[in-house]
């Protein structure tokens, strides 16, 4: 798969293209991408996903800080590559671009620069400045500019929206197992290992404290989870806590992410690791003392190993 940042180096044979943010690249999206691939193969062309970076909401509402992404740019690249897409375009979303009319977008970018042969859109797709471009307008342009338009089934498009909402809701409530079903893969979180207070080491459960690389990345709800941890090219089992660590009461108003990696003793400070959430073990809770907490961690490890063995 070729990844393009802008269109300076873009070159594809008979591009069959779809447009969207594709956050999560989940099971709903897979149906769209499968149709995109089918059409590109049938026409002897190449499949193209046209998306944006940064996310449009960061540009049109920069003061709003509520955006929570299911996938980072790097994670999207990995998912699209696994789907077998030929070209992935990250088009720079700027204030100027946000003002571009649908007519100019189609004429100057999709046809003028990319020379698309077919555009795959949702049944209620609207695009361009103030979303004034609808399917009828797009169809008229396709007749004038000689490209085809494929409209997706209404139910399919609605399922995509439902899936995105359900995934976020499931993750917010800690139901990562359900979220993974909608995603079609385990939800992941990549971050850098930072220094903590080393309390876990004193309890016999040393942890790596994680600082996420993208502060817009969604973090599952507070609780203890069974996870896998990728360090370099190796993968390990582990258990992870998201929350305020109420028993020890350090940074009680600050959520932290810390993972205990099974059968692992290397120094990984300042290294990047990737965590895949498999299932939730329990809610975060306050224990009466450190010893009770330690005993619970023993139980959590046993449960984690059981859940990981069932994968």
Secondary structure, DSSP 4 states (H G I P E B T S, - for coil): -EEEESSTT---SSEEEEE---TT--HHHHHHHHHHHHHHHHHT-EEEEEEEES-HHHHHTTT-----BSS-HHHHHHHHHHHT-SEEEEEE--HHHHT--HHHIIIIIIIIIT--SEEEE-TT--BSGGG-B-HHHHHHHHHHHT-EEEEPPHHHHHHHHHHHHHHHHHHHTT-HHHHHHHHTS--EEEEEEE----HHHHTT---EEEEES-TTB--PPSEEEEEEEEETTEEEEEEEEEE--TTTTTTTTS-EEEEEETT-----TT-EEEEEEEEEEE-----SSHHHHHHHHHHHHHHHHHHHHT-
